[in-house]
Amino acid sequence: MHIIDTTLRDGEQAPGVVFSLEEKLKIAALLDEAGVKELEIGTPAISLADEEDIRIINDQRFRFNATCWARACTNDLQAAARTGVSRINISFPVSAIHLASIGKDRNWMLGTLSTIVKQAQNMFEFVAVGAQDASRCQTDLLDDFVFAAEMLKVNRIRLADTVGIMNPMSVQKLFERYQHCLDGTELEFHAHNDLGMATANTIAALSAGANAVSVTVNGLGERAGNAALEEVVAAMAFSLSESSGINLKSCIQLCEFVEMASGRRNSESKPISGEKVYSHESGIHCNSLLKDPMSYHAFDPQLIGQKSQFIIGKHSGLAVLKDTLKEMGIHLNNKQSQLFIESVKKLSARKKSGLNRNELKQLYNNLFCCSN
């Protein structure tokens, strides 16, 4: 099983997101350094500028396999071939709603599949086909597409949950349906996050036999985005106990750079890369964490270059307050500690936030130093 990153393709399709060539090269380099084995580096047919950018990225000779995305038409194949890439992923609408939206039907889909795949196989070393909106496709129609693609000896078939309506159980059933029926053809899952299940669905696909999954850094993508690279890598390591071959520490740097380059700010509580996901305020939690750092962590944050942090505020208890003050060189007796924690809670409630160390120091001075 392996991970395909499509930040430079599906990620940049997020409304209003545009990466410069320099940013694309930086993202590609960081992904390469992190150990990602395959990247979708763009859609050449978008413009001549995109075609040139893809050619330049491909010419860098990164270690990853570079793939282009294309629609099911000859012009797109030719644009991809001009970039020099040796791999292509061709997308076909398969659901009734997507076929109707372009005025096509089942016969067009199967006829075009045969024609375009044969053309592509004469132009590229690796040919994948994508079943766009597979999650809303009638079973018999999807069967027709999948088995026709296998007969054409494509290298890989991508099953896409294009509008993010699947759940882990339906993903499992989908891959169990096909994984033992295909002879040498890889299966890939492509998740969207419209219902907040992209990462869970991606892990379900891997558990059910998918050979590959496609993701983006920060889950960047259209609407609610895609499955997030860093979340899938972490879930593989700490939930599946499977190695992705990707360095999680490197993923944090990737998240920060893509956040900056895309202009899309991550939530502070975003899994894995959020600024405050390793922070704690609750007195019960902090007391336990002081005794065992794993008591309220799914994994040791240090494994990904992060660290657990204590926030002093309305919900704090005496144990973490004393520990924090000790680090600041402040020692209080029991009576002082009780007065201090009550004052901390009141001030935090008024501020509607936690207190930083300067504020704690000022509060200490106001309570104890000025009265001497």
Secondary structure by P-SEA (a helix, b strand, c coil): cbbbbcccccccccccccccaaaaaaaaaaaaaacccccccccccccaaaaaaaaaaaacccccbbbbbbcccaaaaaaaaaacccbbbbbbbccaaaaaaacccaaaaaaaaaaaaaaaaacccbbbbbbcccccccaaaaaaaaaaaaaacccbbbbccccccccaaaaaaaaaacccccccbbbbbbbbcccccaaaaaaaaaaaccccccccccccccccccccaaaaaaaaaccccccccccaaaaaaaaaaaaaaaccccccccccccccccccccaaaaaaaaaccccccccccccccbbbbbbbcccccaaaaaaaaaaacccccaaaaaaaaaaaaaaaaaacccccaaaaaaaaaacccccc
